[in-house]
Amino acid sequence: MPNLLNLAEIKKRRRALGLTLTEAAIDAGWNEKGRTTWHDIEVGRRQNITLDTLAGMAKALKCSVHDLLVKTA
C-alpha cells in the first residue's frame, strides 16, 4: 500500500515553524521520546499510524489532517 502521507509537506511545515523533532513531538502531545516516532514517520519508515497520531502531528504543525495527506485526483 502506498504511503498516503505527504512526507515532504510534513517536513516542510515542521521546518517552517522552526521545530526540532523533539519540539514537534512534544507539541503533538507525545513525550520527548516521540522524537523517534516523528522521525520514522517523516522519513517514511513508519507508515501505519493511527488517526490520533496524525491528529497530533496536525496540531503540532498548525494545520489540518487533510493538509498532511497526499493529494489525489
C-alpha positions in Angstrom: 0.0 0.0 0.0 1.4 3.4 -0.9 2.1 5.9 1.8 -0.8 8.4 1.9 1.2 10.9 4.0 2.8 13.8 2.2 6.2 13.4 3.8 7.7 16.4 2.1 4.9 18.6 3.3 5.2 17.3 6.9 9.0 18.1 6.9 8.5 21.5 5.2 5.8 22.6 7.7 7.9 21.5 10.7 11.0 23.3 9.4 8.9 26.4 8.6 7.8 26.5 12.2 11.4 26.2 13.3 10.6 23.0 15.3 13.1 20.3 16.1 11.8 16.7 16.0 11.6 16.7 19.8 9.7 20.0 19.9 7.3 18.8 17.3 6.7 15.5 19.2 6.0 17.4 22.4 3.7 19.9 20.6 1.9 16.8 19.2 1.2 15.7 22.8 3.8 13.0 22.8 6.8 12.7 25.2 10.4 13.6 24.3 11.0 10.0 23.1 8.3 10.7 20.5 11.1 12.3 18.5 12.0 8.9 17.1 8.4 8.2 16.1 8.2 11.6 14.4 11.4 11.0 12.5 10.3 7.5 11.5 7.0 8.9 10.1 8.7 11.8 8.4 11.2 9.6 6.5 8.5 7.0 5.6 9.8 4.3 7.8 6.5 4.1 9.8 3.5 4.2 7.5 0.8 2.5 9.6 -0.1 5.3 12.0 -3.3 5.9 14.0 -5.6 8.8 13.4 -4.7 10.1 16.9 -1.1 10.2 15.9 -1.9 12.0 12.7 -4.1 14.5 14.5 -1.3 15.2 17.0 1.0 15.9 14.1 -1.5 18.3 12.5 -1.9 20.1 15.9 1.9 20.5 16.2 2.1 21.7 12.6 -0.8 24.1 13.0 -2.7 22.6 10.1 -5.5 20.2 9.3 -5.0 16.4 8.9 -6.0 16.8 5.3 -3.0 19.1 4.7 -0.7 16.2 5.6 -2.1 13.8 3.1 -1.1 13.2 -0.5 -3.5 15.0 -2.8 -5.2 12.7 -5.3 -7.2 13.5 -8.4 
